[in-house]
Amino acid sequence: MLPPMHAIRLDNVSKHYTDHHATDAVSLAIEPGQFAVVLGPSGCGKTTLLRLIAGLEHPDDGRIELHGRDVTGLPPGRRELGMVFQSYALFPHLSVAENLLFGLKLRGTRRNDRQRRLAETARLLGLEALLARKPSQLSGGQQQRVALGRAIIGGRRTVLMDEPLSNLDAKLRHEMRRELRNLARELDMTVLYVTHDQAEALGMGDVVVVMNQGRIEQIASPEILYERPSSLFVARFIGTPPMNLLPLQAGPRIEGTDHLLSIVAEGHEQVLGLRPEQLELAPPGAGIEVLVDAVEYLGADAVLSCRIGRHELSARVPGRLRPQPGEILRLGWKPHAVNLFDAASGRRLPDPPVPFPQAR
Ligand code: ATP
């Protein structure tokens, strides 16, 4: 049997600028039809990764394949990729039809072929009635479809997108996410989408690639990233408010407190990770004792900022509970809620055995 062919595959790709690695031995494989999101803080190398795949930068090391073809040494024009950039980059003085046709003309596509592709792309994206308009006469969603049309009119179904929604206001951005995701699915496109917005990544990605300082921290579905982060970096980066991270001392107990936990912590300095919504009010005698510092009431739920020893802890509880600042509460959690990390390496440790670990 032949090995599965990936739409995009990188093997140990590195790009080095004078004093640092923009991407450092990056390997990843994206399946055909997947919507993959590259997520990470500013400067972590997302755009560099996209530019390497597009052929706008050349790697110092490693290999890039598109649909099974080694493209590492090929110029951008021969990689058969579509690109959508920030704020769509449509030409304001050209009509929708001219915007769509621009790339084909540059490439010297014959007139008959151009007209056929224009008609087909306009039909696919529902732009037939808008071909004579200028970008300024279009809604945000229509502009997005023109930008996407321009990326796929040449027959390309593998598209790279660099923060295409970053210049839109929050409401429009939200609508556009859904529309873009639906279009990608309908057209069976493979998309590699760069963003620094975790809500965008979790909401849109089949798979999310989390980058940190030029390296990949984790590649996983949004659910796995959220529930089983592979490192402290991912645990901190994903989730609002972020995961609570409590250093454990030998004992094991939460550092600086008397709270003993039945966690297997032999020989390791560990960090206990608990999502705010997985903390719940515990009956007297159970759970850990916290002091409520502040309460942010959000309607359906409330976010409590609490203190335990010298650590801060957020808990998301049902809004109707309305605890008051200054109150002392006991918080517990279910066994599956626990994440454990090695404090020195920051890597995730194997899940502890169940039944586990009520505070005692
Ligand atoms: P942002 O979200 O801010 O766009 P990013 O994750 O896309 O950031 P990159 O633009 O890929 O990050 O940059 C990665 C690192 O490489 C940064 O430290 C950046 O300063 C550096 N860098 C990017 N391009 C060059 C260049 N042409 N020469 C030197 N350094 C560069």
Residues whose N, C-alpha, C, O or C-beta is under 5 A from the ligand:
A	BS01	ATP	Y17 A22 P41 S42 G43 C44 G45 K46 T47 T48 L49 H196
